[in-house]
């Protein structure tokens, strides 16, 4: 079964470029144009990973990540964040407070984004397999 990615960004060109890269790599991709739409999609079907922009209308990426982390149904779902702005929060704070695994600065390389997604999913799979043997 193909892994499913929820891709969330309010910039159409970023959605198209990342969606194309992920689909060519064999992933199922669902796109959302803001955090609220992404949250509604999450409530309907759970992806394997969320890639979200930070700055978006209605519900920004940090708010979306916080909802994901606080909900028992989605807690633990890996989140990667894209941002065009510098961040005041450290990577450790982003991980602990919001559950964000990686932060990529815009503009980013679609290849680098794909590599980060693949590494995160592989890490998740290894963790699940290790828990089976404990």
DSSP file (Angstrom, degrees, kcal/mol; ACC not computed):
  #  RESIDUE AA STRUCTURE BP1 BP2  ACC     N-H-->O    O-->H-N    N-H-->O    O-->H-N    TCO  KAPPA ALPHA  PHI   PSI    X-CA   Y-CA   Z-CA
    1    1 A X              0   0    0      0, 0.0     2,-0.1     0, 0.0     0, 0.0   0.000 360.0 360.0 360.0 135.9    0.0    0.0    0.0
    2    2 A X        -     0   0    0      1,-0.1     2,-0.2    25,-0.0    25,-0.1  -0.427 360.0-112.1 -71.1 143.9    1.3    3.5   -0.9
    3    3 A X        -     0   0    0     23,-0.1    25,-2.5    -2,-0.1     2,-0.5  -0.489  31.1-130.7 -72.9 147.8    2.0    5.9    1.9
    4    4 A X  E     -a   28   0A   0     23,-0.2    44,-2.5    -2,-0.2    45,-1.2  -0.881  18.5-165.3-109.8 132.5   -0.3    8.9    2.1
    5    5 A X  E     -ab  29  49A   0     23,-3.0    25,-2.5    -2,-0.5     2,-0.6  -0.944  10.9-152.9-115.3 132.3    0.9   12.5    2.4
    6    6 A X  E     -ab  30  50A   0     43,-2.4    45,-3.0    -2,-0.4     2,-0.5  -0.941  18.5-165.8-100.5 117.8   -1.3   15.4    3.3
    7    7 A X  E     -ab  31  51A   0     23,-3.0    25,-2.4    -2,-0.6     2,-0.5  -0.917   6.3-175.4-110.2 124.3    0.3   18.5    1.7
    8    8 A X  E     +ab  32  52A   0     43,-3.0    45,-2.3    -2,-0.5     2,-0.3  -0.960  20.8 130.7-131.1 116.1   -0.9   21.9    2.9
    9    9 A X        -     0   0    0     23,-2.0    47,-0.1    -2,-0.5     6,-0.1  -0.959  47.0-141.6-159.8 143.5    0.1   25.3    1.5
   10   10 A X  S    S+     0   0    0     45,-0.3     2,-0.7    -2,-0.3    23,-0.1   0.456  83.1  88.1 -88.1   0.4   -1.7   28.4    0.3
   11   11 A X    >>  -     0   0    0      1,-0.2     4,-2.1     2,-0.0     3,-0.7  -0.888  66.7-155.9-102.2 113.1    0.7   28.9   -2.6
   12   12 A X  H 3> S+     0   0    0     -2,-0.7     4,-2.7     1,-0.3     5,-0.2   0.845  90.4  55.9 -58.2 -39.0   -0.6   26.9   -5.6
   13   13 A X  H 3> S+     0   0    0      1,-0.2     4,-2.1     2,-0.2    -1,-0.3   0.856 108.4  48.0 -66.7 -32.7    2.9   26.6   -7.3
   14   14 A X  H <> S+     0   0    0     -3,-0.7     4,-2.6     2,-0.2     5,-0.3   0.918 111.3  50.5 -71.1 -43.5    4.3   25.0   -4.2
   15   15 A X  H  X S+     0   0    0     -4,-2.1     4,-2.8     1,-0.2     5,-0.2   0.943 112.7  46.9 -56.8 -48.2    1.4   22.6   -3.9
   16   16 A X  H  X S+     0   0    0     -4,-2.7     4,-2.5     2,-0.2    -2,-0.2   0.927 114.0  46.3 -62.0 -46.7    1.8   21.6   -7.6
   17   17 A X  H  X S+     0   0    0     -4,-2.1     4,-2.0     2,-0.2    -1,-0.2   0.932 117.8  41.5 -64.6 -46.7    5.6   21.2   -7.4
   18   18 A X  H  X S+     0   0    0     -4,-2.6     4,-2.7     2,-0.2     5,-0.2   0.906 114.3  52.1 -68.9 -40.9    5.6   19.1   -4.2
   19   19 A X  H  X S+     0   0    0     -4,-2.8     4,-2.8    -5,-0.3     5,-0.2   0.929 110.1  49.5 -60.3 -45.2    2.6   17.1   -5.3
   20   20 A X  H  X S+     0   0    0     -4,-2.5     4,-2.3    -5,-0.2    -1,-0.2   0.929 112.1  47.8 -58.6 -47.2    4.2   16.2   -8.6
   21   21 A X  H  X S+     0   0    0     -4,-2.0     4,-1.1     1,-0.2    -2,-0.2   0.920 114.4  46.0 -62.3 -45.5    7.5   15.1   -6.9
   22   22 A X  H  <>S+     0   0    0     -4,-2.7     5,-2.3     1,-0.2     3,-0.3   0.915 112.5  49.6 -65.6 -43.5    5.6   13.0   -4.3
   23   23 A X  H ><5S+     0   0    0     -4,-2.8     3,-1.5     1,-0.2    -1,-0.2   0.896 108.2  53.3 -64.5 -39.5    3.3   11.3   -6.9
   24   24 A X  H 3<5S+     0   0    0     -4,-2.3    -1,-0.2     1,-0.3    -2,-0.2   0.794 106.3  54.6 -63.7 -27.1    6.3   10.5   -9.1
   25   25 A X  T 3<5S-     0   0    0     -4,-1.1    -1,-0.3    -3,-0.3    -2,-0.2   0.448 127.4-101.0 -86.4  -0.4    7.9    8.8   -6.1
   26   26 A X  T < 5S+     0   0    0     -3,-1.5     2,-0.2     1,-0.3    -3,-0.2   0.575  75.1 136.9  97.9  10.1    4.8    6.7   -5.6
   27   27 A X      < -     0   0    0     -5,-2.3     2,-0.5   -25,-0.1    -1,-0.3  -0.589  55.0-124.3 -88.9 151.5    3.0    8.4   -2.8
   28   28 A X  E     -a    4   0A   0    -25,-2.5   -23,-3.0    -2,-0.2     2,-0.4  -0.829  35.4-161.1 -86.5 131.8   -0.7    9.2   -2.6
   29   29 A X  E     -a    5   0A   0     -2,-0.5     2,-0.4   -25,-0.2   -23,-0.2  -0.963  18.4-173.6-125.4 131.1   -1.1   12.9   -2.1
   30   30 A X  E     -a    6   0A   0    -25,-2.5   -23,-3.0    -2,-0.4     2,-0.4  -0.980  18.9-149.9-116.5 135.0   -4.0   15.0   -0.8
   31   31 A X  E     -a    7   0A   0     -2,-0.4     2,-0.3   -25,-0.2   -23,-0.2  -0.830  13.7-175.1-110.5 144.5   -3.7   18.7   -1.0
   32   32 A X  E     -a    8   0A   0    -25,-2.4   -23,-2.0    -2,-0.4     3,-0.1  -0.975  19.4-149.9-131.7 147.3   -5.2   21.4    1.2
   33   33 A X  S    S+     0   0    0     -2,-0.3    24,-0.3   -25,-0.2     2,-0.3   0.491  80.0  12.7 -98.6  -4.9   -4.9   25.2    0.7
   34   34 A X  S  > S-     0   0    0     22,-0.1     4,-2.0   -25,-0.1     5,-0.1  -0.971  82.8 -98.6-159.2 169.7   -5.1   26.2    4.4
   35   35 A X  H  > S+     0   0    0     24,-1.3     4,-2.5    22,-0.8     5,-0.2   0.831 117.8  55.2 -64.8 -34.1   -4.8   24.6    7.9
   36   36 A X  H  > S+     0   0    0     21,-0.4     4,-2.2     2,-0.2    -1,-0.2   0.926 109.0  47.2 -66.2 -43.6   -8.5   24.4    8.4
   37   37 A X  H  > S+     0   0    0      1,-0.2     4,-2.1     2,-0.2    -2,-0.2   0.905 112.2  51.3 -62.5 -40.5   -9.0   22.5    5.2
   38   38 A X  H  X S+     0   0    0     -4,-2.0     4,-2.6     2,-0.2    -2,-0.2   0.915 108.5  51.2 -62.3 -43.1   -6.1   20.2    6.2
   39   39 A X  H  X S+     0   0    0     -4,-2.5     4,-1.8     1,-0.2    -1,-0.2   0.909 109.1  50.6 -61.5 -42.5   -7.7   19.6    9.7
   40   40 A X  H  X S+     0   0    0     -4,-2.2     4,-1.0     1,-0.2    -1,-0.2   0.886 110.6  49.3 -63.5 -38.7  -11.0   18.7    8.1
   41   41 A X  H >X S+     0   0    0     -4,-2.1     4,-2.7     1,-0.2     3,-0.6   0.911 108.0  54.7 -64.9 -42.3   -9.2   16.2    5.8
   42   42 A X  H 3< S+     0   0    0     -4,-2.6    -2,-0.2     1,-0.2    -1,-0.2   0.859 104.1  54.5 -59.6 -36.2   -7.4   14.7    8.8
   43   43 A X  H 3< S+     0   0    0     -4,-1.8    -1,-0.2     1,-0.2    -2,-0.2   0.793 113.8  42.3 -68.9 -26.7  -10.7   14.1   10.5
   44   44 A X  H << S+     0   0    0     -4,-1.0     2,-0.4    -3,-0.6    -2,-0.2   0.887 131.1   4.2 -86.4 -44.3  -11.9   12.1    7.5
   45   45 A X  S  < S-     0   0    0     -4,-2.7     2,-0.6    -5,-0.1    -1,-0.3  -0.985  70.7-130.2-148.6 131.9   -8.9   10.1    6.6
   46   46 A X        -     0   0    0     -2,-0.4   -42,-0.1    -3,-0.1    -4,-0.1  -0.718  20.9-154.7 -89.5 119.8   -5.5    9.8    8.4
   47   47 A X        -     0   0    0     -2,-0.6   -42,-0.2     1,-0.1     3,-0.1  -0.278  24.3-119.7 -78.3 174.4   -2.4   10.3    6.2
   48   48 A X  S    S+     0   0    0    -44,-2.5    30,-0.6     1,-0.3     2,-0.3   0.694  93.3   6.6 -85.4 -21.9    0.9    8.8    7.1
   49   49 A X  E     -bc   5  78A   0    -45,-1.2   -43,-2.4    28,-0.1     2,-0.4  -0.986  64.5-140.0-158.9 151.4    2.6   12.2    7.3
   50   50 A X  E     -bc   6  79A   0     28,-2.4    30,-2.8    -2,-0.3     2,-0.5  -0.973   9.7-170.0-118.5 130.5    1.6   15.9    7.1
   51   51 A X  E     +bc   7  80A   0    -45,-3.0   -43,-3.0    -2,-0.4     2,-0.4  -0.983  22.8 173.6-116.6 117.8    3.7   18.5    5.2
   52   52 A X  E     -bc   8  81A   0     28,-2.8    30,-2.9    -2,-0.5   -43,-0.2  -0.949  32.8-124.8-132.7 146.8    2.4   22.0    6.0
   53   53 A X  E     - c   0  82A   0    -45,-2.3    30,-0.2    -2,-0.4     3,-0.1  -0.432  21.6-137.3 -72.9 158.6    3.3   25.6    5.4
   54   54 A X  S    S+     0   0    0     28,-1.6     7,-2.7     1,-0.2     2,-0.8   0.924  87.6  52.8 -83.7 -51.6    3.7   27.8    8.4
   55   55 A X  S    S+     0   0    0     27,-0.2   -45,-0.3     5,-0.2     2,-0.3  -0.782  72.6 134.0 -96.8 111.2    1.9   31.0    7.3
   56   56 A X        -     0   0    0     -2,-0.8   -22,-0.1    -3,-0.1     2,-0.0  -0.964  52.3 -97.3-147.4 160.6   -1.6   30.3    5.9
   57   57 A X  S    S+     0   0    0    -24,-0.3     2,-3.0    -2,-0.3   -22,-0.8  -0.302  96.1  11.6 -75.5 167.5   -5.1   31.8    6.3
   58   58 A X  S    S+     0   0    0    -24,-0.1     2,-0.3   -23,-0.1    -1,-0.1  -0.263 138.5  14.7  64.8 -55.4   -7.8   30.4    8.6
   59   59 A X  S    S-     0   0    0     -2,-3.0   -24,-1.3     4,-0.0   -23,-0.2  -0.910  81.9-143.5-147.8 115.7   -5.5   28.1   10.6
   60   60 A X     >  -     0   0    0     -2,-0.3     4,-2.5   -25,-0.1    -5,-0.2  -0.204  31.0 -98.7 -79.4 174.3   -1.7   28.5   10.3
   61   61 A X  H  > S+     0   0    0     -7,-2.7     4,-2.7     1,-0.2     5,-0.2   0.849 121.7  50.9 -62.6 -37.2    0.8   25.6   10.3
   62   62 A X  H  > S+     0   0    0     -8,-0.5     4,-2.4     2,-0.2    -1,-0.2   0.909 111.3  48.6 -67.2 -40.8    1.7   25.9   14.0
   63   63 A X  H  > S+     0   0    0     -9,-0.2     4,-2.2     2,-0.2    -2,-0.2   0.905 112.6  48.9 -64.2 -40.6   -2.0   25.9   15.0
   64   64 A X  H  X S+     0   0    0     -4,-2.5     4,-2.5     2,-0.2    -2,-0.2   0.944 111.9  48.2 -63.0 -47.8   -2.6   22.8   12.8
   65   65 A X  H  X S+     0   0    0     -4,-2.7     4,-2.4     1,-0.2    -2,-0.2   0.882 110.4  52.4 -60.6 -39.0    0.5   21.0   14.3
   66   66 A X  H  X S+     0   0    0     -4,-2.4     4,-2.3     2,-0.2    -1,-0.2   0.913 109.8  48.2 -64.8 -42.4   -0.8   21.9   17.8
   67   67 A X  H  X S+     0   0    0     -4,-2.2     4,-1.7     2,-0.2    -2,-0.2   0.918 111.2  51.2 -61.5 -43.5   -4.2   20.4   17.0
   68   68 A X  H  < S+     0   0    0     -4,-2.5     6,-0.3     1,-0.2     9,-0.2   0.927 112.8  45.3 -60.0 -45.2   -2.6   17.3   15.6
   69   69 A X  H  < S+     0   0    0     -4,-2.4    -1,-0.2    29,-0.3    -2,-0.2   0.862 114.1  48.5 -68.2 -36.3   -0.4   16.9   18.7
   70   70 A X  H  < S+     0   0    0     -4,-2.3     2,-0.4    -5,-0.2    -1,-0.2   0.719  93.0  87.6 -80.1 -21.0   -3.3   17.5   21.1
   71   71 A X    >X  -     0   0    0     -4,-1.7     4,-2.2    -3,-0.2     3,-0.9  -0.649  69.7-145.7 -83.3 129.8   -5.8   15.2   19.6
   72   72 A X  T 34 S+     0   0    0     -2,-0.4    -1,-0.1     1,-0.2    -4,-0.0   0.803 100.4  56.6 -60.9 -27.4   -5.7   11.5   20.7
   73   73 A X  T 34 S+     0   0    0      1,-0.2    -1,-0.2     3,-0.0    -5,-0.1   0.734 121.8  23.4 -76.6 -22.1   -6.7   10.5   17.2
   74   74 A X  T X4 S+     0   0    0     -3,-0.9     3,-2.5    -6,-0.3    -2,-0.2   0.479  84.4 127.7-123.3  -6.6   -3.7   12.2   15.5
   75   75 A X  T 3< S+     0   0    0     -4,-2.2    -6,-0.2     1,-0.3     3,-0.1  -0.292  77.7  27.4 -55.3 132.2   -1.1   12.5   18.2
   76   76 A X  T 3  S+     0   0    0      1,-0.3     2,-0.3    23,-0.0    -1,-0.3   0.267  82.3 137.7  96.3 -11.3    2.2   11.1   17.0
   77   77 A X    <   -     0   0    0     -3,-2.5    -1,-0.3    -9,-0.2   -28,-0.1  -0.544  61.5-114.3 -66.3 124.4    1.4   11.8   13.3
   78   78 A X  E     -c   49   0A   0    -30,-0.6   -28,-2.4    -2,-0.3     2,-0.4  -0.393  33.6-165.7 -68.3 137.7    4.6   13.2   11.8
   79   79 A X  E     -cd  50 100A   0     20,-0.7    22,-2.9   -30,-0.2    23,-0.9  -0.988   9.1-168.5-125.9 129.3    4.6   16.8   10.7
   80   80 A X  E     -cd  51 102A   0    -30,-2.8   -28,-2.8    -2,-0.4     2,-0.4  -0.951  16.1-149.9-111.9 138.1    7.1   18.6    8.5
   81   81 A X  E     -cd  52 103A   0     21,-2.8    23,-3.1    -2,-0.4     2,-0.4  -0.896   8.0-157.9-116.9 139.4    6.9   22.4    8.3
   82   82 A X  E     +cd  53 104A   0    -30,-2.9   -28,-1.6    -2,-0.4     2,-0.4  -0.897  19.4 177.6-107.0 139.6    7.8   24.7    5.4
   83   83 A X  E     - d   0 105A   0     21,-2.1    23,-2.9    -2,-0.4     4,-0.1  -0.985  33.3-167.5-149.4 136.2    8.5   28.3    6.2
   84   84 A X  S    S+     0   0    0     -2,-0.4     2,-0.3    21,-0.2    -1,-0.1   0.567  79.6  71.0 -90.3 -12.2    9.6   31.4    4.3
   85   85 A X  S    S-     0   0    0      1,-0.1    21,-0.1     0, 0.0     2,-0.1  -0.687  89.7-106.4-102.9 155.9   10.2   33.2    7.6
   86   86 A X        -     0   0    0     -2,-0.3     2,-0.4    19,-0.1    -1,-0.1  -0.340  40.3-121.2 -68.0 163.3   13.0   32.8   10.1
   87   87 A X        -     0   0    0      1,-0.1     4,-0.1     2,-0.1    -1,-0.1  -0.925  18.6-163.5-118.0 135.0   11.8   31.1   13.3
   88   88 A X  S    S+     0   0    0     -2,-0.4     2,-0.3     2,-0.1    -1,-0.1   0.750  77.7  77.0 -79.8 -25.5   12.1   32.4   16.9
   89   89 A X  S    S-     0   0    0      1,-0.1    -2,-0.1     2,-0.0     2,-0.1  -0.627  84.1-122.7 -87.4 143.6   11.5   28.9   18.3
   90   90 A X     >  -     0   0    0     -2,-0.3     4,-2.6     1,-0.1     5,-0.2  -0.327  27.4-106.3 -76.9 165.4   14.3   26.4   18.3
   91   91 A X  H  > S+     0   0    0      1,-0.2     4,-2.1     2,-0.2     5,-0.2   0.874 122.8  53.6 -59.3 -37.3   14.0   23.0   16.6
   92   92 A X  H  > S+     0   0    0      2,-0.2     4,-2.9     1,-0.2     5,-0.3   0.912 109.0  47.6 -64.3 -42.7   13.7   21.4   20.1
   93   93 A X  H  >>S+     0   0    0      2,-0.2     4,-2.9     1,-0.2     5,-0.6   0.911 111.3  50.9 -64.4 -42.3   10.8   23.8   21.0
   94   94 A X  I  X>S+     0   0    0     -4,-2.6     6,-1.9     1,-0.2     4,-1.4   0.900 113.9  45.5 -60.9 -40.5    9.1   23.1   17.7
   95   95 A X  I  X5S+     0   0    0     -4,-2.1     4,-1.1     4,-0.3    -2,-0.2   0.948 120.3  37.4 -68.3 -49.8    9.4   19.3   18.3
   96   96 A X  I  <5S+     0   0    0     -4,-2.9    -2,-0.2     2,-0.2    -3,-0.2   0.927 125.0  35.8 -72.1 -45.5    8.3   19.3   21.9
   97   97 A X  I  <5S+     0   0    0     -4,-2.9    -3,-0.2    -5,-0.3    -2,-0.2   0.869 136.8  16.0 -78.5 -37.2    5.6   22.0   21.8
   98   98 A X  I  <<S-     0   0    0     -4,-1.4   -29,-0.3    -5,-0.6    -3,-0.2   0.509  94.2-120.2-117.7  -8.5    4.1   21.3   18.3
   99   99 A X     << +     0   0    0     -4,-1.1   -20,-0.7    -5,-0.5     2,-0.5   0.716  53.3 160.3  75.4  19.9    5.4   17.8   17.4
  100  100 A X  E     -d   79   0A   0     -6,-1.9    -1,-0.2     1,-0.2   -20,-0.2  -0.656  24.0-168.9 -81.9 123.2    7.2   19.2   14.3
  101  101 A X  E     +     0   0A   0    -22,-2.9     2,-0.3    -2,-0.5   -21,-0.2   0.882  67.7   8.6 -80.3 -40.6    9.8   16.7   13.1
  102  102 A X  E     -d   80   0A   0    -23,-0.9   -21,-2.8    -8,-0.1     2,-0.5  -0.989  57.0-152.5-143.6 149.5   11.6   18.9   10.5
  103  103 A X  E     -d   81   0A   0     -2,-0.3     2,-0.5   -23,-0.2   -21,-0.2  -0.992  14.3-168.8-122.7 123.4   11.5   22.6    9.4
  104  104 A X  E     -d   82   0A   0    -23,-3.1   -21,-2.1    -2,-0.5     2,-0.3  -0.946  18.0-131.4-113.5 132.7   12.5   23.4    5.8
  105  105 A X  E     -d   83   0A   0     -2,-0.5     2,-0.3   -23,-0.2   -21,-0.2  -0.588  36.2 -90.6 -81.6 140.9   13.1   26.9    4.7
  106  106 A X  S    S+     0   0    0    -23,-2.9     2,-0.1    -2,-0.3     3,-0.0  -0.737 109.1  50.1 -87.8 143.5   11.5   28.3    1.6
  107  107 A X  S    S+     0   0    0     -2,-0.3     2,-0.3     1,-0.1    -2,-0.1   0.593  86.6 169.6 -72.1 147.9   12.6   28.2   -1.1
  108  108 A X        -     0   0    0     -2,-0.1     2,-0.5    -4,-0.1    -1,-0.1  -0.823  39.1-105.7-124.2 162.7   13.3   24.5   -0.8
  109  109 A X     >  -     0   0    0     -2,-0.3     4,-2.4     1,-0.1     5,-0.2  -0.779  20.2-142.4 -86.2 126.4   14.4   21.8   -3.1
  110  110 A X  H  > S+     0   0    0     -2,-0.5     4,-2.5     1,-0.2     5,-0.2   0.863 104.9  55.4 -55.9 -33.9   11.6   19.3   -3.9
  111  111 A X  H  > S+     0   0    0      2,-0.2     4,-2.4     1,-0.2    -1,-0.2   0.916 107.0  48.4 -64.3 -42.2   14.2   16.6   -3.8
  112  112 A X  H  > S+     0   0    0      2,-0.2     4,-2.4     1,-0.2    -2,-0.2   0.907 110.9  51.1 -64.3 -40.9   15.3   17.6   -0.3
  113  113 A X  H  X S+     0   0    0     -4,-2.4     4,-2.5     2,-0.2    -2,-0.2   0.932 110.5  48.8 -61.3 -45.5   11.6   17.7    0.8
  114  114 A X  H  X S+     0   0    0     -4,-2.5     4,-2.8     1,-0.2    -2,-0.2   0.912 110.6  51.2 -60.0 -43.3   11.1   14.2   -0.6
  115  115 A X  H  X S+     0   0    0     -4,-2.4     4,-2.5     1,-0.2    -1,-0.2   0.903 110.5  48.7 -61.9 -41.3   14.2   12.9    1.2
  116  116 A X  H  X S+     0   0    0     -4,-2.4     4,-2.4     2,-0.2    -2,-0.2   0.910 112.2  48.5 -64.9 -42.1   13.0   14.4    4.5
  117  117 A X  H  X S+     0   0    0     -4,-2.5     4,-2.7     2,-0.2     5,-0.2   0.944 113.0  47.6 -62.6 -47.6    9.6   12.8    4.1
  118  118 A X  H  X S+     0   0    0     -4,-2.8     4,-2.3     1,-0.2    -2,-0.2   0.899 112.7  48.5 -62.5 -41.2   11.1    9.4    3.2
  119  119 A X  H  X S+     0   0    0     -4,-2.5     4,-2.2    -5,-0.2    -1,-0.2   0.902 112.6  48.7 -65.1 -40.9   13.6    9.6    6.1
  120  120 A X  H  X S+     0   0    0     -4,-2.4     4,-2.3     2,-0.2    -2,-0.2   0.929 112.7  47.0 -65.6 -45.1   10.8   10.5    8.5
  121  121 A X  H  X S+     0   0    0     -4,-2.7     4,-2.4     2,-0.2    -2,-0.2   0.892 111.9  51.1 -64.3 -39.2    8.5    7.7    7.3
  122  122 A X  H  X S+     0   0    0     -4,-2.3     4,-2.4    -5,-0.2    -1,-0.2   0.899 110.3  49.6 -64.1 -40.2   11.4    5.2    7.5
  123  123 A X  H  X S+     0   0    0     -4,-2.2     4,-2.2     2,-0.2    -2,-0.2   0.903 110.2  50.5 -63.9 -42.0   12.1    6.3   11.1
  124  124 A X  H  X S+     0   0    0     -4,-2.3     4,-2.3     2,-0.2    -2,-0.2   0.917 111.4  48.5 -61.0 -44.1    8.4    5.9   11.9
  125  125 A X  H  X S+     0   0    0     -4,-2.4     4,-2.4     1,-0.2    -2,-0.2   0.908 110.6  50.3 -64.3 -43.0    8.3    2.4   10.4
  126  126 A X  H  X S+     0   0    0     -4,-2.4     4,-2.2     1,-0.2    -1,-0.2   0.891 110.4  50.5 -63.3 -39.6   11.5    1.4   12.3
  127  127 A X  H  X S+     0   0    0     -4,-2.2     4,-2.0     2,-0.2    -2,-0.2   0.922 110.7  48.6 -64.7 -44.6   10.0    2.6   15.6
  128  128 A X  H  X S+     0   0    0     -4,-2.3     4,-1.2     1,-0.2    -2,-0.2   0.907 112.0  49.0 -62.1 -41.8    6.7    0.7   15.0
  129  129 A X  H  X S+     0   0    0     -4,-2.4     4,-0.9     1,-0.2     3,-0.3   0.895 109.9  51.3 -65.2 -39.5    8.7   -2.5   14.2
  130  130 A X  H  < S+     0   0    0     -4,-2.2     3,-0.4     1,-0.2     4,-0.4   0.864 105.8  55.8 -65.4 -36.1   10.8   -2.1   17.3
  131  131 A X  H >< S+     0   0    0     -4,-2.0     3,-0.7     1,-0.2    -1,-0.2   0.804 100.0  60.3 -67.4 -28.3    7.7   -1.7   19.5
  132  132 A X  H 3< S+     0   0    0     -4,-1.2    -1,-0.2    -3,-0.3    -2,-0.2   0.854 106.8  46.0 -65.9 -33.7    6.4   -5.0   18.3
  133  133 A X  T 3<        0   0    0     -4,-0.9    -1,-0.2    -3,-0.4    -2,-0.2   0.432 360.0 360.0 -91.1   0.1    9.4   -6.8   19.7
  134  134 A X    <         0   0    0     -3,-0.7    -1,-0.2    -4,-0.4    -2,-0.1   0.457 360.0 360.0 -86.9 360.0    9.4   -5.1   23.1
